[in-house]
Amino acid sequence: MTNFAEKARAAEMALRLVFPPTPLQRNDHLSARFDADIYLKREDLSPVRSYKIRGAFNAMRKVLANNPDQGVFVCASAGNHAQGVAFVCRHFGVKGVIFMPVTTPQQKIDKTRVFGGDAIEIRLTGDYFDDTLASAQAYCAEVEAHFLAPFDDPDVIEGQASVAVEVLEALENPPDMVILPVGGGGLSAGFLSYFNECSPNTALRFVEPKGGASLTAALAAGAPVTLPKVDTFVDGAAVARIGAKPFEVLKNVPQNDVLIAPEDRICTTMLEMLNVEGIVLEPAGALSVDVLPDLAEQIKGKTVVCVTSGGNFDFERLPEVKERAQRYSGIKKYFILRLPQRPGALRDFLEMLGPEDDIARFEYLKKSARNFGSVLIGIETKNAENFAKLFGKLDAAGFVYQDITEDELLAQFVL
């Protein structure tokens, strides 16, 4: 029986018909910052700007090897999996039907269509992914199509493991640690399976977004569980339930080896990589880099590989990323101020601002029947410590205010 490593190598070799190995690049900035040799495995530089093309290619390759007449392939996805499937359908010259939620941004629809060309058909159905998935599976049963799962498929896991094959082939010696993002678990299961056979002394660390920690929940429960709520900001890794087949591989991972990345902190990492290194990463693609500070003591003097899993970032989201990064860093706050309705009250407030404080938002609702009006204020500053000075002045002057920066409910309406 062929072992997993041989299957992963076969998948990696077959992929060379489609694209060369993605670069494994030593990053001088991160290496100097953490006193380590830190390499980035640049899956954001694949033809579809994510590793998802690998699993889709391997699964389709193996289906067609056993059934050359397979007529239609189907997937349900609003993101990287859809683009990978579209690209591979065009490569093999087979028909693909890609189901996407009606709410999918036009940019993602257009990119998927570009990758697939005439080989694919896109069907928009359902407001939520569960509805889209149900429609895709019903269509599969109706026309006897083959459903291409994004992660819960042994052939997909083998395909994603081709990333691990390339990592070991690119380095003279195995790395001390590899840091991986976790969504549905396909990439992580592939890496763990391959490294268990080929580099058992390499430590693996797994990173999940705080709002979609499905592996953490599954390890705690001993089986996959469905999260009651998912924050979809890290859309490439925010999965409500880890795949059953990946979890069979990951079920013995120590819980301490799984790290959680807060969404707002991920934004600071995305901006750092963009501004300092000129590297465009989507939120999921930044996960492995984001947890480096948490691992600083463990990685000092070591060789570390961070898998940057994707770079499909819509720059229309950049203002939101900047906003969240500023709030996480403590240099931007929002608060409600009760302003006395008297001449000069606003001037009194403005004179309390320091030289590094800037008003980013100001909304004043004056009600003539009241002695006070409510003001929504957004302040940006260069140093988070400046807010302590500002709030101290407000307190001393008797102003009443409420910091709403971390109030998620209010933020939905006013921020």
C-alpha positions as CSV (number, residue, x, y, z in Angstrom):
1,M,0.0,0.0,0.0
2,T,1.3,3.4,-0.9
3,N,2.2,5.5,2.1
4,F,1.0,9.1,2.5
5,A,4.4,10.6,1.7
6,E,4.6,8.9,-1.6
7,K,1.1,10.1,-2.5
8,A,2.0,13.6,-1.5
9,R,5.1,13.5,-3.7
10,A,3.1,12.1,-6.6
11,A,0.7,15.1,-6.2
12,E,3.5,17.5,-6.1
13,M,5.1,16.1,-9.2
14,A,1.8,16.2,-11.1
15,L,1.3,19.8,-10.1
16,R,4.5,20.8,-12.1
17,L,2.3,20.5,-15.2
18,V,0.4,23.5,-13.9
19,F,2.8,25.7,-12.1
20,P,6.3,25.7,-10.5
21,P,6.9,25.4,-6.8
22,T,5.9,28.5,-4.9
23,P,8.9,30.4,-3.4
24,L,10.3,29.7,0.0
25,Q,11.8,33.1,0.9
26,R,13.9,34.0,3.9
27,N,12.4,37.2,5.3
28,D,15.1,39.5,6.6
29,H,12.7,41.9,8.4
30,L,11.0,39.1,10.5
31,S,14.3,37.2,11.0
32,A,16.0,40.3,12.5
33,R,12.9,41.1,14.6
34,F,12.7,37.7,16.2
35,D,16.4,36.7,16.1
36,A,15.6,33.6,14.0
37,D,15.8,32.4,10.4
38,I,12.2,32.9,9.3
39,Y,11.1,31.8,5.9
40,L,7.8,32.5,4.2
41,K,6.2,29.8,2.0
42,R,4.5,32.1,-0.5
43,E,1.3,30.3,-1.4
44,D,0.0,33.8,-2.1
45,L,2.1,33.5,-5.3
46,S,0.3,30.5,-6.8
47,P,-1.6,31.0,-10.0
48,V,-4.8,31.7,-8.0
49,R,-3.0,33.4,-5.2
50,S,-3.7,30.6,-2.7
51,Y,-2.8,26.9,-2.0
52,K,-6.4,25.8,-2.7
53,I,-5.5,25.0,-6.3
54,R,-3.4,22.1,-5.1
55,G,-6.1,20.1,-3.4
56,A,-8.6,20.8,-6.2
57,F,-6.0,19.7,-8.8
58,N,-5.1,16.5,-7.0
59,A,-8.7,15.5,-6.4
60,M,-9.8,16.2,-10.0
61,R,-6.7,14.4,-11.4
62,K,-7.4,11.2,-9.5
63,V,-11.1,11.3,-10.4
64,L,-10.3,11.6,-14.1
65,A,-7.7,8.9,-13.9
66,N,-10.3,6.4,-12.7
67,N,-13.2,7.8,-14.8
68,P,-12.0,9.8,-17.8
69,D,-15.6,10.4,-18.9
70,Q,-16.6,12.2,-15.7
71,G,-18.7,15.0,-17.2
72,V,-19.2,17.6,-14.5
73,F,-17.4,18.8,-11.4
74,V,-19.2,20.9,-8.8
75,C,-18.1,23.0,-5.8
76,A,-19.7,25.5,-3.4
77,S,-17.4,28.4,-2.4
78,A,-17.3,32.1,-2.4
79,G,-13.5,32.3,-2.2
80,N,-10.2,30.6,-2.9
81,H,-11.6,27.1,-3.4
82,A,-13.9,28.4,-6.1
83,Q,-11.0,30.0,-7.9
84,G,-8.8,26.9,-7.6
85,V,-11.6,24.7,-9.0
86,A,-12.2,27.1,-11.8
87,F,-8.5,27.1,-12.8
88,V,-8.2,23.3,-12.7
89,C,-11.4,22.8,-14.7
90,R,-10.0,24.9,-17.5
91,H,-6.7,23.0,-17.2
92,F,-8.3,19.6,-17.6
93,G,-10.9,20.8,-20.1
94,V,-13.8,19.6,-18.1
95,K,-17.0,21.4,-17.1
96,G,-17.3,23.0,-13.7
97,V,-20.4,24.4,-12.0
98,I,-19.5,26.7,-9.2
99,F,-22.2,27.6,-6.7
100,M,-21.7,30.9,-4.8
101,P,-23.9,32.8,-2.4
102,V,-25.9,35.7,-3.8
103,T,-24.0,37.9,-1.4
104,T,-20.6,37.1,-2.9
105,P,-18.7,40.3,-3.8
106,Q,-18.6,40.9,-7.6
107,Q,-14.8,41.0,-7.5
108,K,-14.6,37.4,-6.4
109,I,-17.2,36.3,-9.0
110,D,-15.2,38.1,-11.8
111,K,-11.9,36.5,-10.7
112,T,-13.4,33.0,-10.6
113,R,-14.8,33.6,-14.1
114,V,-11.4,34.7,-15.4
115,F,-9.7,31.6,-14.0
116,G,-12.3,29.2,-15.4
117,G,-13.2,30.9,-18.7
118,D,-15.6,28.9,-20.8
119,A,-15.0,25.8,-18.8
120,I,-17.2,26.9,-15.8
121,E,-20.6,28.1,-15.0
122,I,-21.3,30.2,-12.0
123,R,-24.6,29.9,-10.2
124,L,-25.5,32.4,-7.5
125,T,-27.9,31.0,-5.0
126,G,-28.7,31.5,-1.3
127,D,-27.9,34.3,1.1
128,Y,-25.9,32.0,3.3
129,F,-23.3,29.4,2.5
130,D,-25.3,26.5,4.0
131,D,-28.0,27.3,1.4
132,T,-25.4,27.4,-1.3
133,L,-23.9,24.1,-0.3
134,A,-27.3,22.4,-0.2
135,S,-28.1,23.6,-3.7
136,A,-24.7,22.4,-5.0
137,Q,-25.2,19.0,-3.5
138,A,-28.7,18.7,-4.8
139,Y,-27.4,19.6,-8.3
140,C,-24.7,16.9,-8.0
141,A,-27.3,14.2,-7.2
142,E,-29.5,15.4,-10.1
143,V,-26.8,15.3,-12.9
144,E,-24.4,12.7,-11.3
145,A,-21.7,15.3,-11.0
146,H,-18.6,14.9,-8.8
147,F,-18.6,17.2,-5.8
148,L,-15.2,18.7,-5.0
149,A,-15.0,19.3,-1.2
150,P,-12.7,22.2,0.0
151,F,-11.0,20.1,2.7
152,D,-12.9,17.1,3.8
153,D,-11.5,14.7,1.2
154,P,-8.4,12.5,1.4
155,D,-7.3,13.5,-2.2
156,V,-7.6,17.2,-1.3
157,I,-5.5,16.6,1.8
158,E,-2.8,14.8,-0.3
159,G,-2.8,17.8,-2.7
160,Q,-2.4,20.3,0.1
161,A,0.5,18.2,1.4
162,S,2.4,19.1,-1.7
163,V,3.2,22.4,0.1
164,A,5.0,20.3,2.8
165,V,6.9,18.4,0.1
166,E,8.2,21.7,-1.4
167,V,9.3,23.0,1.9
168,L,11.5,20.1,2.7
169,E,12.9,20.0,-0.8
170,A,13.8,23.7,-0.7
171,L,15.8,23.7,2.6
172,E,19.1,22.0,3.1
173,N,18.0,20.9,6.6
174,P,14.5,20.4,7.9
175,P,13.1,23.5,9.7
176,D,12.8,23.5,13.5
177,M,9.2,24.7,13.2
178,V,6.4,25.3,10.7
179,I,3.5,27.6,11.4
180,L,0.3,26.8,9.6
181,P,-3.1,28.5,9.3
182,V,-6.1,26.3,10.1
183,G,-9.6,26.6,8.5
184,G,-11.2,23.3,7.5
185,G,-8.0,21.4,8.3
186,G,-7.0,20.2,4.9
187,L,-3.6,21.9,4.8
188,S,-2.8,21.1,8.4
189,A,-3.7,17.5,8.1
190,G,-1.6,17.2,4.9
191,F,1.4,18.8,6.6
192,L,1.1,16.7,9.8
193,S,0.8,13.5,7.8
194,Y,3.8,14.3,5.6
195,F,6.1,15.6,8.4
196,N,5.2,12.7,10.6
197,E,6.8,10.4,8.0
198,C,9.6,12.7,6.6
199,S,10.5,15.2,9.3
200,P,9.2,14.0,12.7
201,N,11.5,16.3,14.7
202,T,10.0,19.5,13.1
203,A,7.5,21.1,15.5
204,L,4.2,22.2,14.0
205,R,2.1,25.1,15.3
206,F,-1.5,25.7,14.1
207,V,-3.2,29.1,14.0
208,E,-6.9,29.8,14.0
209,P,-8.8,33.1,14.0
210,K,-10.4,33.9,17.3
211,G,-13.8,34.1,15.6
212,G,-13.5,30.7,13.9
213,A,-11.5,28.4,16.2
214,S,-13.0,25.1,15.1
215,L,-9.9,23.0,15.7
216,T,-9.6,24.3,19.3
217,A,-13.3,23.4,19.9
218,A,-12.9,20.0,18.4
219,L,-9.8,19.1,20.4
220,A,-11.7,20.2,23.6
221,A,-14.7,18.1,22.7
222,G,-12.8,15.1,21.3
223,A,-14.7,15.4,18.0
224,P,-15.7,18.0,15.4
225,V,-18.3,20.4,16.7
226,T,-20.2,23.2,15.0
227,L,-19.4,26.7,16.4
228,P,-22.6,28.6,17.3
229,K,-21.1,31.8,15.8
230,V,-18.4,32.6,13.4
231,D,-16.7,35.9,12.7
232,T,-16.2,35.8,8.9
233,F,-13.6,38.5,8.7
234,V,-10.8,35.9,8.2
235,D,-12.9,34.4,5.4
236,G,-10.2,32.0,4.2
237,A,-10.0,30.3,7.6
238,A,-13.3,31.1,9.4
239,V,-14.9,27.7,9.3
240,A,-17.7,26.7,11.7
241,R,-16.8,23.0,11.8
242,I,-13.5,21.4,11.1
243,G,-13.6,18.6,8.5
244,A,-14.1,15.1,9.8
245,K,-11.3,13.6,7.8
246,P,-8.8,16.3,8.7
247,F,-9.7,15.9,12.3
248,E,-8.9,12.2,12.2
249,V,-5.3,13.3,11.5
250,L,-5.3,16.3,13.9
251,K,-7.1,14.8,16.9
252,N,-4.0,14.1,18.9
253,V,-2.5,17.5,18.4
254,P,-1.7,19.0,21.8
255,Q,-4.0,21.9,22.5
256,N,-1.0,24.1,23.4
257,D,0.2,23.8,19.8
258,V,-2.9,25.6,18.6
259,L,-2.7,29.3,18.8
260,I,-5.5,31.9,18.5
261,A,-5.1,35.1,16.5
262,P,-7.5,38.0,17.2
263,E,-9.0,39.5,14.1
264,D,-8.0,43.1,14.9
265,R,-4.4,42.0,15.5
266,I,-4.3,40.2,12.2
267,C,-5.0,43.6,10.6
268,T,-1.9,45.0,12.2
269,T,0.1,42.2,10.7
270,M,-1.4,42.6,7.2
271,L,-0.5,46.3,7.3
272,E,3.0,45.6,8.5
273,M,3.6,43.1,5.7
274,L,2.2,45.5,3.1
275,N,4.0,48.6,4.3
276,V,7.3,47.1,5.3
277,E,7.6,44.2,2.9
278,G,5.3,45.1,0.0
279,I,3.5,41.7,0.5
280,V,-0.2,41.6,0.0
281,L,-1.8,39.0,2.3
282,E,-5.5,38.2,2.9
283,P,-6.5,37.8,6.5
284,A,-6.1,34.0,6.5
285,G,-2.7,34.4,4.7
286,A,-1.4,36.5,7.6
287,L,-2.3,34.1,10.4
288,S,1.1,32.3,10.6
289,V,3.0,35.6,10.7
290,D,0.6,37.1,13.2
291,V,1.5,34.7,16.0
292,L,5.3,35.1,15.8
293,P,5.3,37.4,18.8
294,D,3.5,34.7,20.8
295,L,6.2,32.2,19.9
296,A,9.2,34.6,20.2
297,E,11.0,32.7,23.0
298,Q,10.4,29.4,21.3
299,I,11.8,30.4,17.9
300,K,14.9,32.4,18.9
301,G,17.8,31.0,17.0
302,K,15.7,28.5,15.1
303,T,14.7,28.0,11.5
304,V,11.0,28.7,11.1
305,V,8.7,28.4,8.1
306,C,5.4,30.5,8.0
307,V,3.0,29.4,5.4
308,T,1.4,32.5,3.9
309,S,-1.6,30.7,2.6
310,G,-3.3,33.3,0.4
311,G,-3.1,36.8,-1.1
312,N,-6.6,37.3,-2.4
313,F,-7.2,40.7,-0.8
314,D,-9.8,43.2,-2.1
315,F,-8.2,46.6,-1.6
316,E,-11.7,48.0,-1.0
317,R,-11.3,46.4,2.4
318,L,-8.1,48.3,3.2
319,P,-9.9,51.1,5.1
320,E,-11.6,48.5,7.4
321,V,-8.2,46.8,7.9
322,K,-6.6,50.1,8.8
323,E,-9.4,51.0,11.2
324,R,-9.3,47.7,13.0
325,A,-5.5,47.8,13.2
326,Q,-5.6,51.3,14.7
327,R,-8.2,50.3,17.3
328,Y,-6.2,47.2,18.3
329,S,-3.0,49.2,18.6
330,G,-4.9,51.7,20.9
331,I,-4.2,54.7,18.7
332,K,-7.8,55.2,17.7
333,K,-10.8,55.4,19.9
334,Y,-14.5,56.2,19.7
335,F,-16.5,57.6,22.5
336,I,-19.8,59.3,23.3
337,L,-19.4,62.7,24.9
338,R,-22.1,64.6,26.8
339,L,-21.5,68.1,25.7
340,P,-23.2,71.0,27.7
341,Q,-25.4,73.1,25.4
342,R,-23.7,76.4,26.2
343,P,-21.5,78.7,24.1
344,G,-17.9,77.7,24.3
345,A,-18.4,74.1,25.4
346,L,-17.0,72.7,22.2
347,R,-14.0,75.0,22.3
348,D,-13.3,73.8,25.9
349,F,-13.2,70.3,24.7
350,L,-11.0,71.0,21.6
351,E,-8.5,72.8,23.8
352,M,-8.0,69.5,25.7
353,L,-6.7,67.7,22.7
354,G,-2.9,67.2,22.5
355,P,-0.6,68.1,19.6
356,E,-0.7,64.4,18.3
357,D,-4.5,64.0,18.6
358,D,-6.6,64.3,15.5
359,I,-10.4,64.2,15.2
360,A,-11.4,61.5,12.7
361,R,-15.1,61.6,13.3
362,F,-17.5,64.1,14.9
363,E,-21.3,63.9,14.9
364,Y,-23.3,66.2,17.1
365,L,-27.0,65.8,17.8
366,K,-28.4,69.0,19.4
367,K,-31.8,68.7,21.1
368,S,-33.1,72.1,22.1
369,A,-35.2,70.8,25.0
370,R,-32.1,69.4,26.8
371,N,-29.2,70.9,28.6
372,F,-26.7,68.4,27.1
373,G,-26.2,67.0,23.6
374,S,-24.6,63.7,22.7
375,V,-21.5,63.7,20.4
376,L,-19.9,60.7,18.7
377,I,-16.2,61.4,18.5
378,G,-13.4,59.4,16.8
379,I,-9.9,60.4,17.8
380,E,-6.6,59.2,16.2
381,T,-3.3,59.8,17.9
382,K,0.3,58.7,17.4
383,N,0.8,57.2,20.8
384,A,-1.8,55.1,22.7
385,E,-0.7,56.7,26.0
386,N,-2.1,60.0,24.8
387,F,-5.6,58.8,25.5
388,A,-4.8,58.5,29.3
389,K,-3.9,62.2,29.2
390,L,-7.0,63.2,27.3
391,F,-9.3,61.2,29.5
392,G,-7.6,62.7,32.6
393,K,-8.3,66.2,31.4
394,L,-12.0,65.3,30.6
395,D,-12.4,63.8,34.1
396,A,-10.9,66.9,35.7
397,A,-13.2,69.2,33.8
398,G,-16.2,67.2,34.7
399,F,-17.1,66.0,31.2
400,V,-19.2,62.8,31.0
401,Y,-18.1,60.3,28.3
402,Q,-18.3,56.7,27.4
403,D,-15.6,54.8,25.5
404,I,-17.4,52.6,22.9
405,T,-14.3,51.4,21.0
406,E,-14.8,47.8,22.1
407,D,-18.6,47.8,22.2
408,E,-19.4,45.4,19.3
409,L,-23.1,46.1,19.4
410,L,-22.7,49.9,19.2
411,A,-20.0,49.6,16.6
412,Q,-22.4,47.9,14.2
413,F,-24.5,51.0,14.1
414,V,-22.1,53.9,14.5
415,L,-18.6,52.8,13.3
